[in-house]
Amino acid sequence: MWFVTAIFFTYGLTYNFRKAGLIILLLLCWNSWLHAQEPVLKSVSAAEEILDARGEVILRFVKPPHISMDVFSGILSVDDYRNDTVVAYANEQGYRQFLQLQINHEFLQPPSLKRSEHHKKTEADWHNKYPSYTEYLNLMRGFSYVFPDICRVEEFGESINGKKLLALKITKNPEVREKEPVVLYTAGIHGDELLGTVLLLRLIEYLLNNYQAADEVRELVDRLEIWINPMANPDGAYFISDTSVAGAVRFNAAHVDLNRDFPDIRNDNWAAVSRQPETTAMMNFMKEVRPALSAGFHGGAEVVNYPWDTWSRLHADDTWYRAVSRAYADTVHQYSTAGYMTFLDNGITNGYDWYSVYGGRQDYTNCLLHGREVTIELSDDKMPPEDELEVYWNYNKRSLLQYLGQALTGISGEVTDSLTELPVTAKVRMVYHDRDSSFVVSSSSAGFYTRLMVEGSYVLQFEAPGYQTERHVAQVSAGLHTLLDVKMNPLSKAILYPNPFGNTLYFFISVPGYNLTLEVFDLAGRKCREISQHVTDMGWQDTDVSGLKPGLYIIRLTYRSQTVKQLMMKGYQ
């Protein structure tokens, strides 16, 4: 009993009797695991008790030939698949569905309870430990406090249990949204996969400390907008206690896998589906920052996983994805011992070729946000011993920097209105190449876009409502950046009449029966007037615009699916 008592004090569990009881249960159920090479638990009744306490169990089974992996991906959170053996997490609902398949299976020990090597290092020695929740908050806030000129911390949401979802912005002018590619790194979306959390904290410190000293770092910080979210699922990480990640779970507090909670891109009605607060917060955050390049860091294997996870067909940019994945793995191989990150195709894999995932963040980013994201599995051991964390940092440091630099290649530029020079939100599509939403979109705030691509010559098509479609040829060189700014011409420069105008504007409508909106902006982009009316008759229409001061205005007319913008002058009466 002394060992159980020690665990109570080590993890600060005496205040939480239910979770303390969980530790006792696990010790009793898995006592034989301490000396077993392949520890398993085969009692379904014991598994049900663990489900009740932890909200999840880990299953291992051999896939029957007659059942597709898609079936398991639909009811379980598949974690690994190799040599016909599946490892998957299940919540209570998923486990009930799995039992109906009548497949022989066993239960594996949670990785966060395999060892007691979560050393109590001092807070100053944070580099080689899994932080407590308080230490994590202090580190993120401390970075922003010490380096305010090149970073700031942002709280973009809260978990179910009220823990903060934080991201650190690292760039030359962190208080300004500049015209530069955005890169996003996140880790810990699975609460028991925390190697990535430590590596991203160390990456933050490395970038900040070396900004003045290293040209490579200065270029990344000066030319990119870097966002780093080291912990996307704090409720899972600190499931037992805020003082330690021992006992961490994969799912969130509602026993949901957050990396299966994003929109399933097979479902056109995905926006109507309710989601976990952590997922909603991440989606809103990503829609705001619009990463051109991103990566999610996981554990349980050693491989770079690229799209698609949902479909067997290849992404339009499959060659590019293979190249950047290969670059990450090959760089790792230069700085690691033999055998590290060599799984599947020597450290890289197409997601669906490994196993399908529905509702994953990777495909959401690539399909619905039109970004470029891969999933990087850092270690076979989801939570390596703390005395090995330095080793993994040395293995991956150069790859982490190299992947950031990928955002400085390809094609980028601004899309603006040829008359007003205001930004235009345009679809940027590679002719005869893009499919499955692989096009990119220029930002509404600056008209800035980034199109990452392998070396070659391409025809880019720029499309926006109310503008003539533009086509431009661009040459991409390996590892280099191509600048392509585009000015788009409005579809019609004479639809609004007269110019200059007085107190009335006229326009011609050939198909009546729809609502019309006319918006008036000054040259600073401020809206001065908005008029909405229903068009009942074909022919010339008029709208009262009295009250506007004389001067130049941008008039935007929206009718049916067409939007027309025109620079016009309000004259003196």
C-alpha positions as CSV (number, residue, x, y, z in Angstrom):
1,M,0.0,0.0,0.0
2,W,3.0,2.3,0.4
3,F,3.3,2.6,-3.4
4,V,-0.3,3.7,-3.8
5,T,0.1,6.3,-1.0
6,A,3.2,7.7,-2.7
7,I,1.3,8.2,-5.9
8,F,-1.3,10.2,-4.0
9,F,1.3,12.6,-2.7
10,T,3.3,12.7,-5.9
11,Y,0.4,13.7,-8.1
12,G,-1.5,15.7,-5.5
13,L,-4.6,13.5,-5.8
14,T,-5.8,13.5,-2.2
15,Y,-8.4,16.2,-2.9
16,N,-10.0,14.2,-5.7
17,F,-11.3,10.9,-4.4
18,R,-12.8,9.7,-7.7
19,K,-9.6,10.1,-9.7
20,A,-7.5,8.9,-6.8
21,G,-9.7,5.8,-6.8
22,L,-8.9,5.5,-10.5
23,I,-5.2,5.3,-9.8
24,I,-5.8,2.5,-7.3
25,L,-8.0,0.7,-9.8
26,L,-5.4,0.9,-12.5
27,L,-2.7,-0.3,-10.2
28,L,-4.8,-3.3,-9.2
29,C,-5.9,-4.1,-12.7
30,W,-2.4,-3.7,-14.2
31,N,-0.2,-4.9,-11.4
32,S,1.3,-7.6,-13.6
33,W,2.2,-4.9,-16.2
34,L,5.1,-3.7,-14.1
35,H,7.1,-6.7,-15.2
36,A,5.4,-7.7,-18.4
37,Q,6.9,-6.9,-21.8
38,E,3.4,-6.8,-23.6
39,P,1.0,-5.7,-20.8
40,V,-2.6,-6.3,-21.6
41,L,-5.9,-6.5,-19.8
42,K,-8.6,-8.8,-21.2
43,S,-11.5,-8.3,-18.7
44,V,-14.3,-6.5,-20.3
45,S,-15.8,-5.7,-16.9
46,A,-12.6,-4.1,-15.7
47,A,-12.5,-2.1,-19.0
48,E,-15.9,-0.8,-18.2
49,E,-14.8,0.4,-14.9
50,I,-11.9,2.2,-16.5
51,L,-14.3,3.7,-19.1
52,D,-16.4,5.0,-16.2
53,A,-13.4,6.6,-14.5
54,R,-11.2,7.7,-17.5
55,G,-13.7,8.0,-20.3
56,E,-11.6,5.9,-22.6
57,V,-9.9,2.6,-23.1
58,I,-7.2,1.6,-25.5
59,L,-8.0,-1.5,-27.7
60,R,-5.6,-3.7,-29.7
61,F,-6.9,-6.2,-32.2
62,V,-6.2,-7.8,-35.5
63,K,-8.3,-6.4,-38.4
64,P,-10.5,-9.0,-39.9
65,P,-10.0,-9.2,-43.7
66,H,-13.7,-8.7,-44.4
67,I,-14.0,-5.4,-42.4
68,S,-12.6,-2.2,-43.9
69,M,-10.5,0.2,-41.9
70,D,-13.2,2.9,-42.7
71,V,-15.5,1.0,-40.4
72,F,-13.2,1.3,-37.4
73,S,-12.4,4.9,-38.3
74,G,-16.1,5.6,-38.0
75,I,-16.6,4.3,-34.5
76,L,-13.2,4.4,-32.9
77,S,-10.3,6.9,-32.6
78,V,-7.7,4.8,-34.5
79,D,-4.2,5.5,-33.2
80,D,-2.0,3.1,-35.2
81,Y,-2.3,0.5,-37.9
82,R,0.6,-1.8,-38.9
83,N,1.0,-5.5,-39.8
84,D,-2.8,-5.9,-39.7
85,T,-2.9,-4.9,-36.1
86,V,-5.1,-1.9,-35.0
87,V,-4.6,0.2,-31.9
88,A,-7.5,2.5,-31.2
89,Y,-9.0,4.5,-28.4
90,A,-12.7,4.2,-27.6
91,N,-15.1,6.2,-25.4
92,E,-18.1,4.4,-24.0
93,Q,-20.3,4.8,-27.1
94,G,-17.5,3.7,-29.4
95,Y,-16.7,0.7,-27.3
96,R,-20.3,-0.4,-27.3
97,Q,-20.4,-0.2,-31.1
98,F,-17.1,-2.1,-31.4
99,L,-18.4,-4.9,-29.2
100,Q,-21.1,-5.5,-31.7
101,L,-18.5,-6.5,-34.3
102,Q,-17.5,-9.5,-32.0
103,I,-13.8,-9.1,-32.6
104,N,-11.3,-10.6,-30.2
105,H,-9.4,-7.7,-28.5
106,E,-7.2,-6.7,-25.6
107,F,-6.8,-3.5,-23.6
108,L,-3.5,-1.6,-23.4
109,Q,-2.1,0.4,-20.6
110,P,-2.5,4.2,-21.0
111,P,0.9,5.7,-22.0
112,S,0.6,8.3,-19.3
113,L,0.5,5.6,-16.6
114,K,3.3,3.4,-17.8
115,R,6.1,4.9,-15.6
116,S,6.7,7.2,-12.7
117,E,9.6,9.1,-14.4
118,H,7.8,12.5,-14.2
119,H,10.6,14.0,-12.2
120,K,10.0,17.0,-10.0
121,K,12.6,19.3,-11.6
122,T,12.8,22.9,-10.6
123,E,10.7,25.4,-12.6
124,A,13.9,26.9,-14.0
125,D,14.7,23.6,-15.6
126,W,11.6,23.5,-17.7
127,H,13.3,22.4,-20.9
128,N,13.5,18.8,-20.0
129,K,10.2,18.2,-18.2
130,Y,6.5,18.0,-18.9
131,P,5.2,21.3,-17.4
132,S,2.4,21.6,-14.9
133,Y,-0.5,23.7,-16.0
134,T,0.7,26.7,-14.0
135,E,4.2,26.3,-15.4
136,Y,2.8,26.2,-18.9
137,L,0.8,29.5,-18.4
138,N,3.8,31.2,-16.8
139,L,6.1,30.2,-19.7
140,M,3.7,31.5,-22.4
141,R,3.1,34.7,-20.6
142,G,6.8,35.1,-19.7
143,F,7.9,34.8,-23.3
144,S,5.5,37.7,-24.2
145,Y,6.7,39.7,-21.2
146,V,10.5,39.3,-21.9
147,F,10.2,39.7,-25.7
148,P,7.4,42.2,-26.3
149,D,8.9,43.6,-29.5
150,I,8.7,40.3,-31.4
151,C,5.9,38.3,-29.7
152,R,2.6,38.5,-27.9
153,V,0.4,35.8,-26.3
154,E,-3.2,35.5,-27.3
155,E,-5.9,33.6,-25.4
156,F,-8.3,32.4,-28.2
157,G,-10.6,30.3,-26.1
158,E,-11.2,28.0,-23.0
159,S,-11.6,24.3,-22.5
160,I,-14.6,22.7,-21.0
161,N,-13.0,23.0,-17.5
162,G,-12.0,26.6,-18.1
163,K,-8.4,26.1,-18.9
164,K,-6.9,28.6,-21.3
165,L,-6.2,28.0,-25.0
166,L,-3.1,30.0,-25.8
167,A,-1.1,30.9,-28.9
168,L,2.1,32.9,-29.1
169,K,2.5,35.2,-32.2
170,I,6.1,35.6,-33.2
171,T,6.9,38.2,-35.9
172,K,8.8,41.5,-36.3
173,N,5.7,43.7,-35.6
174,P,3.4,41.5,-33.4
175,E,0.8,44.2,-32.9
176,V,0.3,44.7,-36.7
177,R,-1.2,42.4,-39.3
178,E,1.4,42.6,-42.1
179,K,1.4,41.2,-45.6
180,E,3.4,38.1,-45.0
181,P,2.7,34.3,-44.9
182,V,1.2,32.9,-41.7
183,V,2.5,29.6,-40.2
184,L,0.8,27.8,-37.4
185,Y,2.3,25.0,-35.2
186,T,0.1,23.2,-32.6
187,A,0.6,20.2,-30.3
188,G,-1.2,18.3,-27.6
189,I,-4.6,18.0,-29.3
190,H,-4.4,14.5,-27.9
191,G,-3.9,15.1,-24.2
192,D,-1.5,12.1,-23.8
193,E,0.8,13.1,-26.7
194,L,2.9,15.8,-25.1
195,L,6.3,15.5,-26.6
196,G,5.2,18.1,-29.1
197,T,4.2,20.5,-26.3
198,V,7.8,20.4,-24.9
199,L,9.4,20.8,-28.3
200,L,7.2,23.7,-29.3
201,L,7.9,25.5,-26.0
202,R,11.6,25.0,-26.7
203,L,11.2,26.2,-30.3
204,I,9.5,29.4,-29.0
205,E,12.5,30.1,-26.7
206,Y,15.0,29.3,-29.5
207,L,13.4,31.7,-31.9
208,L,13.2,34.5,-29.4
209,N,16.7,34.1,-27.9
210,N,18.3,33.8,-31.4
211,Y,16.5,36.6,-33.2
212,Q,19.4,39.0,-32.8
213,A,22.1,36.5,-33.1
214,A,21.2,34.1,-36.0
215,D,20.4,35.4,-39.5
216,E,18.3,32.3,-40.3
217,V,16.0,33.0,-37.3
218,R,15.8,36.7,-38.0
219,E,14.7,36.0,-41.6
220,L,11.9,33.7,-40.4
221,V,10.7,36.2,-37.7
222,D,11.0,39.2,-40.0
223,R,9.3,37.7,-43.0
224,L,6.7,35.4,-41.4
225,E,3.8,35.6,-39.0
226,I,4.4,32.6,-36.8
227,W,1.8,31.3,-34.4
228,I,2.6,28.5,-31.9
229,N,0.0,26.7,-29.8
230,P,1.8,24.1,-27.7
231,M,-1.2,22.7,-25.9
232,A,-4.6,22.3,-27.7
233,N,-6.2,20.0,-25.2
234,P,-5.3,21.1,-21.6
235,D,-8.2,19.2,-20.0
236,G,-6.9,15.9,-21.5
237,A,-3.3,16.7,-20.5
238,Y,-4.2,17.6,-16.9
239,F,-7.0,15.0,-16.5
240,I,-5.8,13.9,-13.0
241,S,-4.3,17.1,-11.6
242,D,-3.1,20.5,-12.8
243,T,0.3,19.7,-11.1
244,S,1.3,16.9,-13.4
245,V,0.5,15.3,-16.8
246,A,0.7,11.8,-15.2
247,G,-2.6,10.1,-16.0
248,A,-3.3,12.3,-19.1
249,V,-6.0,11.1,-21.5
250,R,-6.3,11.3,-25.2
251,F,-9.8,12.8,-25.2
252,N,-11.1,16.1,-23.8
253,A,-13.3,16.4,-20.6
254,A,-16.4,15.3,-22.5
255,H,-14.5,12.1,-23.7
256,V,-14.4,13.4,-27.3
257,D,-11.3,13.1,-29.6
258,L,-10.8,16.7,-30.7
259,N,-8.9,15.5,-33.7
260,R,-12.1,13.8,-34.9
261,D,-14.3,16.7,-34.0
262,F,-13.5,19.1,-36.9
263,P,-15.7,19.2,-40.0
264,D,-15.9,16.0,-41.9
265,I,-15.2,17.2,-45.4
266,R,-17.5,14.5,-46.8
267,N,-20.4,16.3,-45.3
268,D,-21.7,19.4,-47.1
269,N,-23.8,20.3,-44.0
270,W,-20.8,20.3,-41.7
271,A,-21.5,23.8,-40.4
272,A,-24.7,22.6,-38.7
273,V,-22.9,20.1,-36.5
274,S,-22.3,21.0,-32.9
275,R,-18.7,20.8,-31.7
276,Q,-16.6,20.8,-28.6
277,P,-15.6,24.3,-27.3
278,E,-11.9,23.6,-27.9
279,T,-12.7,22.7,-31.5
280,T,-14.9,25.8,-32.1
281,A,-12.2,28.0,-30.6
282,M,-9.5,26.5,-32.8
283,M,-11.6,26.8,-35.9
284,N,-12.4,30.5,-35.2
285,F,-8.8,31.2,-34.4
286,M,-7.6,29.5,-37.6
287,K,-10.2,31.4,-39.7
288,E,-8.9,34.6,-38.2
289,V,-5.2,34.1,-38.8
290,R,-5.6,32.0,-42.0
291,P,-2.4,30.0,-42.0
292,A,-0.8,29.4,-45.4
293,L,1.3,26.6,-43.8
294,S,0.7,24.6,-40.6
295,A,1.6,21.4,-38.8
296,G,0.0,19.4,-36.0
297,F,2.4,17.5,-33.7
298,H,1.4,14.1,-32.4
299,G,2.9,10.9,-30.9
300,G,2.5,7.2,-31.1
301,A,4.5,6.8,-34.3
302,E,7.4,8.4,-36.1
303,V,6.3,9.6,-39.5
304,V,5.1,12.8,-41.3
305,N,1.5,12.3,-42.5
306,Y,0.3,14.3,-45.5
307,P,-3.2,14.6,-47.1
308,W,-5.6,13.3,-47.6
309,D,-6.8,11.4,-44.5
310,T,-10.4,11.3,-45.8
311,W,-10.1,10.2,-49.4
312,S,-8.0,7.6,-51.3
313,R,-7.5,10.0,-54.2
314,L,-4.4,12.2,-54.1
315,H,-4.3,15.9,-53.3
316,A,-3.7,18.1,-56.3
317,D,-0.4,19.2,-54.6
318,D,0.7,15.6,-53.8
319,T,4.1,16.2,-55.2
320,W,4.6,19.3,-53.1
321,Y,3.4,17.5,-49.9
322,R,5.7,14.6,-50.5
323,A,8.6,17.0,-51.0
324,V,8.1,19.0,-47.8
325,S,7.4,15.8,-45.8
326,R,10.5,14.2,-47.2
327,A,12.5,17.3,-46.3
328,Y,11.3,17.2,-42.7
329,A,12.1,13.5,-42.3
330,D,15.4,13.6,-44.2
331,T,16.6,16.6,-42.1
332,V,15.7,14.6,-39.0
333,H,17.8,11.7,-40.3
334,Q,20.8,14.0,-40.5
335,Y,20.6,14.8,-36.8
336,S,19.3,11.6,-35.2
337,T,20.4,8.0,-34.6
338,A,19.7,5.2,-37.1
339,G,16.1,4.0,-37.0
340,Y,14.4,7.2,-35.9
341,M,11.5,8.4,-38.1
342,T,11.8,5.6,-40.6
343,F,8.2,4.2,-40.4
344,L,6.3,3.4,-43.6
345,D,8.0,5.2,-46.5
346,N,11.2,6.0,-44.6
347,G,9.4,8.5,-42.4
348,I,6.5,9.8,-44.6
349,T,3.1,8.6,-45.6
350,N,-0.1,9.5,-47.3
351,G,-2.7,9.7,-44.6
352,Y,-5.3,7.5,-46.2
353,D,-2.7,4.9,-47.2
354,W,-2.0,4.5,-43.5
355,Y,-5.6,4.6,-42.1
356,S,-8.5,6.9,-42.7
357,V,-9.4,9.8,-40.4
358,Y,-12.8,11.6,-40.5
359,G,-13.1,15.0,-38.8
360,G,-9.4,15.6,-38.5
361,R,-7.9,19.0,-38.4
362,Q,-5.5,18.3,-41.2
363,D,-8.1,17.8,-43.9
364,Y,-10.3,20.6,-42.5
365,T,-7.3,23.0,-42.9
366,N,-6.4,21.8,-46.4
367,C,-10.0,21.6,-47.8
368,L,-12.1,24.2,-46.1
369,L,-9.4,26.8,-45.1
370,H,-7.5,26.3,-48.3
371,G,-4.2,26.0,-46.3
372,R,-1.4,23.5,-46.3
373,E,-1.1,21.3,-43.3
374,V,0.7,18.0,-42.4
375,T,0.6,15.9,-39.2
376,I,4.0,15.0,-37.7
377,E,4.2,12.0,-35.4
378,L,7.2,12.6,-33.2
379,S,7.8,9.4,-31.2
380,D,6.6,5.8,-30.9
381,D,6.4,6.5,-27.2
382,K,3.6,9.1,-26.7
383,M,5.3,10.4,-23.5
384,P,9.0,9.6,-23.6
385,P,10.8,9.7,-20.2
386,E,11.8,13.2,-19.3
387,D,15.5,12.4,-19.5
388,E,15.0,11.7,-23.2
389,L,13.3,15.0,-24.1
390,E,16.7,16.7,-24.9
391,V,17.4,13.9,-27.4
392,Y,14.1,14.5,-29.3
393,W,14.7,18.3,-29.3
394,N,18.1,17.7,-31.0
395,Y,16.5,15.3,-33.4
396,N,13.8,17.7,-34.6
397,K,15.2,21.3,-34.1
398,R,16.5,21.7,-37.6
399,S,13.4,20.2,-39.1
400,L,11.2,22.5,-37.2
401,L,13.1,25.5,-38.5
402,Q,13.3,24.1,-42.0
403,Y,9.5,23.5,-42.2
404,L,8.9,27.1,-41.2
405,G,11.0,28.2,-44.0
406,Q,8.9,26.4,-46.6
407,A,6.4,29.3,-46.2
408,L,8.9,31.6,-47.8
409,T,8.9,29.7,-51.1
410,G,6.3,29.4,-53.9
411,I,4.3,32.4,-55.1
412,S,2.8,35.2,-53.1
413,G,1.6,38.8,-53.6
414,E,-1.3,41.2,-53.3
415,V,-4.6,41.3,-55.1
416,T,-6.1,44.8,-55.4
417,D,-8.8,46.8,-57.2
418,S,-7.3,48.5,-60.3
419,L,-9.3,51.6,-59.6
420,T,-9.2,52.0,-55.8
421,E,-6.1,49.9,-55.0
422,L,-8.2,48.4,-52.1
423,P,-7.7,44.7,-51.3
424,V,-9.7,42.2,-53.2
425,T,-10.7,38.8,-51.7
426,A,-10.0,36.5,-54.7
427,K,-9.8,32.8,-55.5
428,V,-6.3,32.1,-56.7
429,R,-6.4,28.9,-58.8
430,M,-3.8,27.1,-60.8
431,V,-5.3,26.3,-64.2
432,Y,-5.5,22.6,-65.1
433,H,-4.1,21.7,-61.7
434,D,-6.3,22.5,-58.7
435,R,-9.1,20.3,-57.6
436,D,-10.8,19.4,-54.3
437,S,-10.6,23.0,-53.0
438,S,-6.8,23.1,-53.4
439,F,-7.0,26.7,-54.6
440,V,-6.0,29.5,-52.1
441,V,-7.8,32.7,-51.2
442,S,-6.4,36.2,-50.8
443,S,-7.1,37.8,-47.4
444,S,-9.9,40.3,-47.1
445,S,-7.8,42.6,-44.9
446,A,-4.8,43.0,-47.2
447,G,-5.5,41.1,-50.4
448,F,-2.4,39.0,-49.6
449,Y,-2.1,35.4,-50.8
450,T,0.5,32.6,-50.7
451,R,0.6,29.7,-53.1
452,L,3.1,27.0,-52.2
453,M,4.2,24.9,-55.1
454,V,7.1,22.8,-56.4
455,E,9.4,24.1,-59.1
456,G,7.8,24.8,-62.5
457,S,5.9,27.2,-64.7
458,Y,2.2,27.8,-63.8
459,V,-0.8,29.7,-65.0
460,L,-2.6,31.3,-62.1
461,Q,-6.2,32.4,-62.4
462,F,-7.6,35.1,-60.1
463,E,-11.4,35.2,-59.7
464,A,-13.6,37.5,-57.6
465,P,-17.3,38.5,-57.7
466,G,-17.7,41.8,-59.7
467,Y,-14.3,41.6,-61.4
468,Q,-12.9,40.4,-64.7
469,T,-11.0,37.1,-64.3
470,E,-7.3,37.5,-64.6
471,R,-4.7,35.0,-65.8
472,H,-0.9,35.3,-65.2
473,V,2.0,33.1,-65.8
474,A,4.5,32.6,-62.9
475,Q,7.7,30.7,-62.7
476,V,8.6,28.9,-59.4
477,S,12.2,27.9,-58.6
478,A,13.1,25.3,-56.0
479,G,13.5,26.9,-52.6
480,L,12.9,30.4,-53.8
481,H,10.1,32.9,-53.7
482,T,8.2,34.4,-56.6
483,L,6.3,37.7,-56.2
484,L,3.2,38.2,-58.2
485,D,0.9,41.2,-57.5
486,V,-2.3,41.4,-59.4
487,K,-4.7,44.3,-60.1
488,M,-8.3,43.3,-60.9
489,N,-10.6,45.3,-63.1
490,P,-14.3,45.7,-62.2
491,L,-16.7,44.0,-64.5
492,S,-18.4,47.2,-65.6
493,K,-17.2,50.7,-65.2
494,A,-20.4,52.3,-66.4
495,I,-23.2,50.5,-64.7
496,L,-23.7,53.4,-62.3
497,Y,-24.8,56.7,-63.8
498,P,-23.9,59.6,-63.8
499,N,-20.3,60.2,-62.7
500,P,-20.0,62.7,-61.1
501,F,-23.4,62.2,-59.4
502,G,-25.7,64.4,-57.4
503,N,-28.3,63.3,-55.0
504,T,-29.5,60.4,-57.2
505,L,-27.7,57.4,-58.6
506,Y,-29.1,55.4,-61.5
507,F,-28.5,51.8,-62.6
508,F,-30.0,49.4,-65.1
509,I,-31.6,46.1,-64.0
510,S,-32.5,43.5,-66.7
511,V,-33.9,40.8,-64.4
512,P,-36.2,42.1,-61.7
513,G,-37.5,40.3,-58.6
514,Y,-34.5,40.3,-56.3
515,N,-33.1,42.4,-53.4
516,L,-30.4,45.0,-54.3
517,T,-27.8,46.4,-51.9
518,L,-25.9,49.6,-52.6
519,E,-23.0,50.5,-50.3
520,V,-21.0,53.7,-50.3
521,F,-17.4,53.8,-48.9
522,D,-14.9,56.6,-48.6
523,L,-11.4,56.2,-49.8
524,A,-10.3,55.0,-46.3
525,G,-12.7,52.1,-46.6
526,R,-15.2,53.4,-44.1
527,K,-18.8,52.6,-45.0
528,C,-20.8,55.9,-45.3
529,R,-24.2,54.6,-46.5
530,E,-25.9,51.3,-47.2
531,I,-29.2,51.1,-49.1
532,S,-31.2,48.0,-49.6
533,Q,-34.3,47.7,-51.8
534,H,-36.4,45.2,-53.7
535,V,-36.4,45.5,-57.5
536,T,-39.8,44.9,-58.9
537,D,-39.5,46.2,-62.5
538,M,-36.9,45.8,-65.3
539,G,-35.2,49.0,-66.5
540,W,-33.5,52.0,-65.0
541,Q,-33.6,52.2,-61.2
542,D,-32.8,55.2,-59.0
543,T,-31.5,55.5,-55.4
544,D,-31.4,58.6,-53.2
545,V,-27.9,59.3,-52.0
546,S,-28.5,62.8,-50.7
547,G,-26.5,63.8,-47.6
548,L,-23.2,62.6,-48.8
549,K,-20.5,65.3,-48.8
550,P,-18.8,66.1,-52.1
551,G,-15.8,64.0,-52.9
552,L,-14.6,60.6,-54.1
553,Y,-16.4,57.4,-53.1
554,I,-16.3,53.7,-53.8
555,I,-19.8,52.5,-54.8
556,R,-20.5,48.8,-54.4
557,L,-23.6,47.4,-56.0
558,T,-24.7,43.8,-55.2
559,Y,-27.6,42.2,-57.1
560,R,-28.3,38.5,-57.4
561,S,-24.8,36.8,-57.7
562,Q,-23.1,39.9,-59.2
563,T,-21.1,42.5,-57.4
564,V,-19.9,45.7,-59.1
565,K,-17.5,48.3,-57.6
566,Q,-17.0,51.7,-59.1
567,L,-15.0,54.8,-58.1
568,M,-17.3,57.8,-58.4
569,M,-17.4,61.5,-57.5
570,K,-20.1,63.3,-55.6
571,G,-20.4,66.8,-57.1
572,Y,-21.6,70.0,-55.6
573,Q,-25.3,70.8,-55.9
